[in-house]
Amino acid sequence: MTGTPAAAKTSDHDPIGHLSPTMLEGHVAFITGGGSGINLGIARAFARCGAAIAICGRTEERLAGAAEELRGMGAKVTYKAADVRDPEALQASVDHAVSELGDISITVAGAAGNFFAKAEEMSANAFRTVVDIDLMGAYHAARATFPSLQKTRGSILFISASQAFKATKYQAHVGAAKAGIEMLMKDLAVEWGGHGIRSNSLVPGPVEGTEGMARLAGPTGDDLWKRAVPLGRYAQTEEIGAMAAVLSGPLGAYVTGSQYTVDGGLGLVGSGHISDAVEKALFSEG
């Protein structure tokens, strides 16, 4: 008679239950875009592992709801709304986090924006908006938390995207911003390594139930995207969160300057059929 392994009691698609509840004990995490989606999934994983959490975003109501959920998991949580494009507002959010929870040891630069647009028709302001949110926002988060990270010999995790390394139609703005993030990650790994600060990036694939995925899949439907993923499904936010916890904690203590792709294999296949479907749905003149 064969038994069921104990690890199988937790769903493979919900790996947070496999994580040690003390793995991030004593850590303070600051997460931009932490009120929803992938970044809230990361916050949940950190909460499960014992970290104190500060979340930052533009919407006070969304942050309040996320904070209540995280407190329900037993985490110590604080938040202060800020737009990552505004370095002074973001600094105020970081200062609030430090005053409430102590020096930050994990920074997650996760705030992002996206939409489909033809490069030749996109306004300079639209292009700049994504660069300002994604790339400049990531830099602002890293710079604002540097004094804490220097004290704690902490970790920065940048949330990237496959557009950084895979050419994709109607995503020139996102590709440029995310490619910049990848190089920023590597430069900081080299420059701040002497302070004991680690710098890595996480590249999620399509994640179920997120606002970003709803926008991207809206014109073409979910089935097309799921068929494109070699594993044949979307990720759960918990799966992204689990990898973030591993990279940000003691298990990743010697990992820096590295890009970790958690996309079900999507980055290994071409983007042409998705681009063609988007073109037909959004830009066809017929």
C-alpha positions in Angstrom: 0.0 0.0 0.0 1.5 3.4 -1.0 0.9 6.5 1.0 0.6 10.1 -0.1 3.6 12.3 0.5 3.0 14.9 3.2 4.1 17.7 0.8 1.3 16.8 -1.6 -1.3 17.9 1.0 -0.6 21.5 -0.1 -1.5 22.3 -3.7 1.4 22.6 -6.1 -0.3 25.8 -7.4 -0.4 27.2 -3.9 3.2 26.8 -2.7 3.0 29.3 0.1 2.0 26.5 2.5 5.3 24.8 1.9 7.3 27.8 3.1 8.7 28.0 6.6 6.6 30.4 8.7 9.8 31.7 10.3 11.9 32.1 7.1 11.6 35.9 7.0 11.1 36.4 10.7 12.8 39.7 11.7 12.7 41.1 8.2 10.8 44.3 7.1 9.6 44.3 3.5 8.7 47.5 1.5 6.6 46.7 -1.5 5.5 49.2 -4.2 2.3 48.4 -6.0 1.5 46.2 -3.0 -2.2 46.8 -2.8 -3.2 44.3 -5.5 -2.2 41.7 -8.0 1.3 40.1 -8.1 2.7 42.4 -5.5 0.0 41.6 -3.0 0.7 37.9 -3.7 4.3 38.6 -2.8 3.2 40.4 0.4 1.0 37.4 1.3 4.0 35.1 0.9 6.2 37.4 3.0 3.5 37.5 5.7 3.3 33.7 5.6 7.1 33.6 6.3 6.9 36.0 9.2 8.0 39.3 7.8 6.6 42.7 8.8 5.3 44.4 5.7 4.9 48.0 4.4 2.9 48.4 1.2 2.8 51.4 -1.0 0.5 52.3 -3.9 -1.6 55.2 -5.3 -5.0 54.1 -3.9 -5.6 54.5 -0.2 -8.7 52.3 -0.2 -6.9 49.5 -2.0 -4.0 49.6 0.4 -6.3 49.6 3.4 -8.1 46.4 2.2 -4.8 44.7 1.5 -3.4 45.7 4.9 -6.5 44.2 6.6 -6.0 41.0 4.7 -2.3 40.7 5.6 -3.0 41.5 9.3 -5.5 38.7 9.2 -2.6 36.4 8.3 -0.8 37.6 11.5 1.6 40.0 9.9 2.5 43.4 11.3 1.6 45.8 8.5 1.7 49.5 7.7 1.0 51.6 4.5 1.2 55.1 3.2 -0.1 56.0 -0.3 2.4 57.3 -2.8 2.9 57.5 -6.5 6.3 55.9 -7.4 6.8 58.7 -10.0 7.0 61.2 -7.2 10.3 60.6 -5.3 9.3 62.9 -2.4 6.0 61.1 -1.8 7.7 57.8 -2.1 10.4 58.8 0.4 7.6 59.8 2.8 6.1 56.4 2.4 9.5 54.7 3.1 10.1 57.0 6.1 6.7 56.1 7.5 7.5 52.4 7.0 10.8 52.7 8.9 9.2 54.7 11.7 6.5 52.0 12.2 8.4 48.8 11.5 12.1 49.5 11.6 14.8 49.4 8.9 13.8 47.8 5.7 15.6 44.6 4.7 13.7 43.7 1.6 12.6 46.1 -1.2 10.2 44.9 -3.9 10.0 47.4 -6.8 6.7 46.1 -8.3 4.7 49.1 -9.4 4.0 48.9 -13.2 1.8 50.1 -16.0 0.9 48.6 -19.4 -1.3 48.9 -22.5 -1.1 47.9 -26.2 -0.2 50.8 -28.6 1.4 51.2 -32.0 4.8 52.8 -31.6 4.2 55.2 -34.5 0.9 56.4 -32.9 1.8 56.4 -29.2 2.2 59.9 -27.7 5.5 60.8 -26.0 3.5 61.3 -22.8 2.1 57.7 -23.0 5.6 56.3 -23.6 7.0 58.4 -20.8 4.3 57.3 -18.4 5.3 53.7 -18.5 9.0 54.5 -18.3 8.3 56.8 -15.3 6.2 54.2 -13.5 8.2 51.1 -14.2 11.8 52.2 -14.6 12.0 55.5 -12.7 9.6 54.2 -10.1 11.9 51.2 -9.5 14.9 53.5 -9.2 13.1 55.8 -6.8 12.2 52.8 -4.6 15.8 51.5 -4.6 17.3 54.9 -3.8 14.7 55.7 -1.1 15.3 52.4 0.7 19.1 52.3 0.2 19.9 53.7 3.7 17.9 51.0 5.4 19.2 48.3 3.0 22.8 49.4 3.8 22.2 48.9 7.5 20.5 45.6 7.1 22.6 44.3 4.2 19.3 43.7 2.5 17.8 42.7 -0.8 16.1 44.4 -3.7 13.8 42.5 -6.0 12.7 44.1 -9.2 9.5 42.8 -10.9 10.3 42.6 -14.6 8.6 41.1 -17.7 9.5 39.1 -20.7 9.2 42.1 -22.9 12.6 43.1 -21.6 14.2 40.3 -23.6 11.6 39.2 -26.1 10.6 41.5 -28.9 6.8 42.1 -28.9 4.5 44.1 -31.1 2.7 47.1 -29.5 4.9 46.9 -26.4 7.8 49.2 -27.3 7.2 51.3 -24.2 7.1 48.3 -21.8 10.1 46.6 -23.5 12.2 49.7 -23.1 11.2 50.2 -19.4 11.7 46.6 -18.4 15.0 46.3 -20.3 16.1 49.3 -18.3 15.0 47.6 -15.1 17.1 44.5 -15.9 20.2 46.6 -16.4 19.5 48.7 -13.3 19.2 45.4 -11.4 22.6 44.3 -12.6 24.3 47.6 -12.1 23.1 47.8 -8.5 24.2 44.2 -7.9 27.7 45.3 -8.7 27.7 48.8 -7.2 25.9 48.0 -4.0 27.3 44.5 -3.5 30.0 46.0 -1.3 27.3 47.1 1.1 26.0 43.6 1.3 22.9 44.5 -0.7 21.7 41.9 -3.2 19.8 42.9 -6.3 17.7 40.5 -8.5 14.7 40.5 -10.8 11.7 38.2 -11.1 10.0 37.8 -14.5 6.4 36.5 -14.0 4.3 35.1 -16.9 0.6 35.5 -17.2 -0.9 35.6 -13.7 -4.6 34.8 -13.0 -6.9 37.4 -11.5 -4.6 40.4 -12.0 -5.5 43.7 -13.4 -2.5 43.7 -15.8 -3.5 40.3 -17.2 -7.1 41.4 -17.7 -5.9 44.3 -19.8 -3.5 42.3 -21.9 -5.9 39.3 -22.5 -9.0 41.5 -22.8 -8.7 41.9 -26.6 -7.9 38.3 -27.4 -9.4 36.2 -24.5 -7.7 34.1 -21.9 -7.6 30.9 -24.0 -5.1 32.2 -26.5 -2.7 33.2 -23.7 -3.1 29.9 -21.9 -2.4 27.9 -25.1 0.8 29.9 -25.6 2.1 28.9 -22.2 3.9 25.5 -22.4 2.4 24.5 -19.0 -1.0 25.4 -20.4 -2.3 27.6 -17.6 -1.9 31.0 -15.8 0.2 31.3 -12.7 -1.4 31.9 -9.3 -0.1 35.0 -7.4 1.0 32.6 -4.7 3.4 30.9 -7.1 5.1 34.2 -7.8 5.1 35.1 -4.2 6.8 31.9 -3.2 9.7 32.5 -5.5 10.0 36.1 -4.3 10.2 34.9 -0.7 13.0 32.4 -1.6 15.0 35.0 -3.5 14.6 37.7 -0.8 15.4 35.5 2.2 18.3 33.4 3.6 17.8 30.8 0.9 18.9 33.3 -1.7 21.8 34.8 0.4 24.4 34.2 -2.3 22.2 35.1 -5.3 22.6 38.6 -6.8 22.6 40.1 -10.3 20.3 37.3 -11.5 17.1 37.2 -13.5 14.6 34.5 -12.4 11.8 33.7 -14.9 8.6 32.3 -13.4 6.4 32.1 -16.5 5.4 28.5 -17.2 7.8 28.5 -20.2 6.2 31.4 -22.1 9.5 33.2 -22.6 10.8 30.2 -24.6 8.2 30.5 -27.3 7.6 33.3 -29.8 5.1 36.2 -29.4 4.0 36.4 -33.0 0.6 34.6 -32.7 -0.4 36.7 -29.7 0.8 39.9 -31.5 -1.2 38.9 -34.5 -4.4 38.3 -32.4 -4.0 41.7 -30.7 -3.4 43.3 -34.1 -6.6 41.8 -35.4 -8.6 42.7 -32.3 -7.4 46.3 -31.8 -5.8 47.6 -34.9 -7.5 46.0 -37.9 -9.2 48.4 -40.2 -11.5 45.8 -41.5 
